[in-house]
Amino acid sequence: MTRVHRSMHETMPRPLDRRSLVLAALSTVVEWYDFTLFLYLATVLSRVFFGGEGAVLTALLGFAVAYLMRPVGAAVFGHFGDRRGRRATLLASMTLMSVAMLLTALLPTSAQIGPAAGVLLLALRCVMGFAVGGEYTGVVAYLLEGAPPHRRGFITSLAAATSEIGGLLAAGIAALTVSLLPAPALDSWGWRLPFLFGAALAAAILFARAAMKESPEFEAHRDAGTLATSPLGDAFTRHRAGVLRGFAISALGSITYYVGITYVPVYLTSVGSLSEAQSLQLATIAALAVILVTPFVGLLADRVGRRPVLVGLALLCAALPWTLFRLLADATSVVATAGAVLLAALAGGVSAVGAVATAEQVPAQGRLSALALGATTATALFGGLTPWLAQLLMQKTGQLSAPGAMIAVVALCVLPVLLMLPETRPKR
């Protein structure tokens, strides 16, 4: 090793210890548990808090409006995290999430206080959206910056994998709650149990997270005095192309996840293919598929690169979802399960490679702020709005394959960007 190479090697930040990486990855369980729980219980919450004709659409629209708070939270927490550190950001966002979940479990219903119940529910969803905006981007940046360079794709993909554990918990607990409780008990008090569980889980993760170390890459820039003084402005002016590429990647990941996974139980219930309990049981199986697929796609991105994996997944997203949603509408439970698993595998694959690819589009000094401008904004538009839009399109047009067509259109639109994407996999 030459003197120059030795010097560069010695000044490179050391990877984080395994305990800190595991704690960071596991923390996304809470984020996705609560956000997907709202969708899995959408038909129940629509009765409890809204009622009347179009209640499901109202609940889904509320989910979409709350999701628009994600970029706001990402911008606020991103500036804080780029100036003060990833660890402090993750502690603050989890504290806010814990409080919002507990208050949701304690809300009065529309039968008790009328329309104000729905307003309070949506207000707390906005608080949750604000907190989640800083949570996922902070975890992704933390894992990327703390991982060994040759394992960044795999380790960063764990944020997507563990978030799906949260989705699995949400689907499983929602399915158990709906299956085991009679309808009057479910609408009276049973819907609170999954949210109380989420609040307890958030508190446990928050306590454990206090042991995490700071990102070594952030510490290196802080010690060198190279942190951006205005992270948002710096990301917008100096790294605009990277922000836009992150937007495109996240748009595909968001619509495949929120239409291809979390919306599917609402879809199956709406078209009459399966009951609420059966739809939630199917969602649990789909979540398992994502957990299994995600780390393998992360390893593949480390092996062959980010661009070829993203391009291949985009082509599959353009070709398959229309047919799969058609199968879901007409199929037996066995065929519906196969279709849901395929949709979930596509979404899990895009999320796995998308996590590392979006974070690598900009340098560490303003990474959280750049993710707020690009990836999180795309998630708000193509994640929070799309379940409501899919339901609306299906009801207005009568086309049961409309949700799959939405995924295909977005995949075709972002494909040119992915074909031109600079490869960010570190050279061995």
TALINGI-V143110 format. One record per residue. N is the residue number from 1. RES is the residue in one small letter. D_LAST is the distance of its C-alpha to the last C-alpha in Angstrom with 1 decimal. Layout:
n = (N N)
res = (RES RES)
d_last = (D_LAST D_LAST)
This chain:
n = (1 2 3 4 5 6 7 8 9 10 11 12 13 14 15 16 17 18 19 20 21 22 23 24 25 26 27 28 29 30 31 32 33 34 35 36 37 38 39 40 41 42 43 44 45 46 47 48 49 50 51 52 53 54 55 56 57 58 59 60 61 62 63 64 65 66 67 68 69 70 71 72 73 74 75 76 77 78 79 80 81 82 83 84 85 86 87 88 89 90 91 92 93 94 95 96 97 98 99 100 101 102 103 104 105 106 107 108 109 110 111 112 113 114 115 116 117 118 119 120 121 122 123 124 125 126 127 128 129 130 131 132 133 134 135 136 137 138 139 140 141 142 143 144 145 146 147 148 149 150 151 152 153 154 155 156 157 158 159 160 161 162 163 164 165 166 167 168 169 170 171 172 173 174 175 176 177 178 179 180 181 182 183 184 185 186 187 188 189 190 191 192 193 194 195 196 197 198 199 200 201 202 203 204 205 206 207 208 209 210 211 212 213 214 215 216 217 218 219 220 221 222 223 224 225 226 227 228 229 230 231 232 233 234 235 236 237 238 239 240 241 242 243 244 245 246 247 248 249 250 251 252 253 254 255 256 257 258 259 260 261 262 263 264 265 266 267 268 269 270 271 272 273 274 275 276 277 278 279 280 281 282 283 284 285 286 287 288 289 290 291 292 293 294 295 296 297 298 299 300 301 302 303 304 305 306 307 308 309 310 311 312 313 314 315 316 317 318 319 320 321 322 323 324 325 326 327 328 329 330 331 332 333 334 335 336 337 338 339 340 341 342 343 344 345 346 347 348 349 350 351 352 353 354 355 356 357 358 359 360 361 362 363 364 365 366 367 368 369 370 371 372 373 374 375 376 377 378 379 380 381 382 383 384 385 386 387 388 389 390 391 392 393 394 395 396 397 398 399 400 401 402 403 404 405 406 407 408 409 410 411 412 413 414 415 416 417 418 419 420 421 422 423 424 425 426 427 428)
res = (m t r v h r s m h e t m p r p l d r r s l v l a a l s t v v e w y d f t l f l y l a t v l s r v f f g g e g a v l t a l l g f a v a y l m r p v g a a v f g h f g d r r g r r a t l l a s m t l m s v a m l l t a l l p t s a q i g p a a g v l l l a l r c v m g f a v g g e y t g v v a y l l e g a p p h r r g f i t s l a a a t s e i g g l l a a g i a a l t v s l l p a p a l d s w g w r l p f l f g a a l a a a i l f a r a a m k e s p e f e a h r d a g t l a t s p l g d a f t r h r a g v l r g f a i s a l g s i t y y v g i t y v p v y l t s v g s l s e a q s l q l a t i a a l a v i l v t p f v g l l a d r v g r r p v l v g l a l l c a a l p w t l f r l l a d a t s v v a t a g a v l l a a l a g g v s a v g a v a t a e q v p a q g r l s a l a l g a t t a t a l f g g l t p w l a q l l m q k t g q l s a p g a m i a v v a l c v l p v l l m l p e t r p k r)
d_last = (15.0 17.0 19.2 17.6 14.1 15.9 17.9 15.1 13.5 17.0 17.9 15.2 17.0 16.8 16.2 19.6 21.5 21.8 25.4 24.8 22.2 24.6 27.5 25.9 24.9 28.4 30.2 29.6 31.9 34.9 34.0 33.8 36.6 39.1 38.0 38.0 41.1 43.1 42.3 43.0 46.3 47.1 50.2 51.5 50.9 52.5 55.6 55.6 54.9 56.0 58.2 60.0 59.0 55.4 54.3 51.0 50.2 51.2 48.8 45.9 46.8 46.8 43.4 42.3 44.1 42.5 39.1 39.7 39.6 35.9 34.9 37.6 36.3 32.7 33.9 35.9 33.5 30.6 32.5 33.3 29.8 28.3 31.1 31.7 28.7 27.2 29.1 32.5 31.9 31.1 34.2 36.5 35.5 35.9 39.3 40.5 39.4 41.3 44.5 44.3 43.9 46.8 49.1 48.4 49.6 52.8 53.7 57.2 57.5 59.3 62.2 62.6 62.1 61.9 59.4 58.2 56.2 54.0 53.6 52.5 50.0 48.4 48.5 46.5 44.0 43.5 42.9 40.4 38.6 38.5 37.0 34.4 33.3 31.9 30.8 28.1 26.3 26.5 24.9 22.1 21.3 21.7 19.4 16.6 17.1 17.5 14.6 11.4 8.7 7.0 10.8 12.3 13.6 15.2 16.7 17.9 19.4 21.6 23.6 24.7 25.2 27.3 29.2 30.2 31.6 33.8 34.7 35.5 37.7 39.4 40.1 41.3 43.5 44.9 45.7 47.4 49.3 50.6 51.3 53.2 55.2 58.2 58.0 60.5 58.6 55.3 56.6 58.5 56.1 53.5 51.1 50.7 49.2 45.6 45.5 46.8 44.1 41.5 43.0 42.9 39.3 38.3 40.3 38.5 35.0 36.2 37.5 34.2 32.1 33.9 31.8 28.5 26.8 25.9 22.4 20.7 19.3 22.9 24.4 22.3 23.6 27.0 27.3 26.2 28.8 26.5 27.4 29.0 32.8 33.4 30.3 32.0 33.2 30.0 28.1 30.9 31.2 27.8 25.5 27.9 25.7 23.0 26.0 27.4 24.2 24.0 27.7 27.2 24.5 26.7 29.8 28.6 27.4 30.7 33.2 31.6 31.8 35.2 37.0 35.2 35.4 37.6 40.2 40.8 43.3 45.4 45.2 46.4 49.2 50.3 50.6 52.3 50.0 49.6 51.2 49.5 48.8 47.5 45.2 43.7 43.3 41.4 39.1 38.3 37.2 35.0 33.4 32.5 30.8 28.6 27.6 26.6 24.7 22.7 20.1 19.4 18.8 16.4 14.4 14.7 13.5 10.2 10.1 11.6 11.7 14.5 16.8 17.5 18.3 20.5 22.3 23.1 24.5 26.5 28.1 29.1 30.5 32.5 34.0 34.7 36.2 39.5 40.3 39.2 41.4 44.2 43.8 43.8 47.1 49.0 47.4 48.4 46.5 44.4 43.3 42.8 40.5 38.4 38.3 37.3 34.5 33.0 33.4 31.8 28.8 28.2 28.5 26.3 23.5 23.8 24.1 21.0 18.5 20.9 20.6 16.9 17.4 20.5 19.4 16.4 18.9 20.3 19.4 20.5 23.8 25.5 23.3 26.2 28.7 26.6 26.1 29.9 30.7 28.5 27.4 30.4 32.9 31.7 32.0 35.5 36.6 34.9 35.1 38.3 40.4 39.5 41.2 44.4 44.0 43.3 46.5 48.5 47.5 48.3 51.7 52.7 51.7 52.2 49.0 47.3 44.1 43.8 41.0 38.8 39.7 38.5 35.0 34.9 36.1 33.4 30.7 32.1 32.3 28.7 27.3 27.5 25.5 22.7 22.7 22.2 19.6 16.8 13.4 12.0 9.0 6.4 3.8 0.0)
